[in-house]
């Protein structure tokens, strides 16, 4: 009588079979080694450069979310300031607040600010003066400023732009208008070339008569 063949080790006796560890992914003669899950590391792409040498190139991982931009909102009317802050936070902006022009100047120096919404009529220091001081300071001259005004008189608009503001918004305003102008101003500032070393801050444009 012939003997029955023996089953392979671990088969049918409840012993779990462990699959071999997955090998790095091969792409032709290239190899991609993925980082351990959750390690935050970068994948390594290995390309043979010869018989005995290899060249390794690190592929940076794509950021999951862009850094939030910070907007400083200056308006002495609490209700208007809170509405603006609420809409900005809902649009994924970080928000700082100031009640008057003097406070806006201080906050812009203490924090990294990407844009300032500055009301024209503020106590202590009015918006026009605050705008001029912020734009004349080398530390904050690069920050775009959008003026908020309750009147659309040509003289006020010209005065705002001549003091360094990049745009203006007339009250009452629409949320879509505010967000659109903010995005446009921040993108324009990011695309602008950096000032040359030792160059004076940008001067205000001459007012038109």
HUHU-V411708 format. One record per backbone hydrogen bond with DSSP energy under -1.0 kcal/mol. NH is the residue of the N-H (numbers start at 1). CO is the residue of the C=O. If there is no record, write none. Layout:
NH,CO
NH,CO
This chain:
11,8
25,32
27,30
30,27
31,46
32,25
33,44
39,36
44,33
45,57
46,31
47,55
49,53
55,47
57,45
59,43
71,94
72,115
73,96
74,117
75,98
81,77
82,78
83,79
84,80
85,81
86,82
87,83
88,84
89,85
90,86
91,87
92,89
93,88
94,69
96,71
98,73
101,125
104,100
105,101
106,102
107,103
108,104
110,106
111,107
114,70
115,70
116,144
117,72
118,146
119,74
120,148
122,120
125,123
127,120
130,126
131,127
132,128
133,129
134,130
135,131
136,132
140,137
141,137
143,140
146,116
147,167
148,118
149,169
157,153
158,154
159,155
160,156
161,157
162,158
163,159
164,161
165,160
166,145
167,145
169,147
171,149
178,174
179,175
180,176
181,177
182,178
183,179
184,180
185,181
186,182
187,183
188,184
189,185
190,186
191,187
199,196
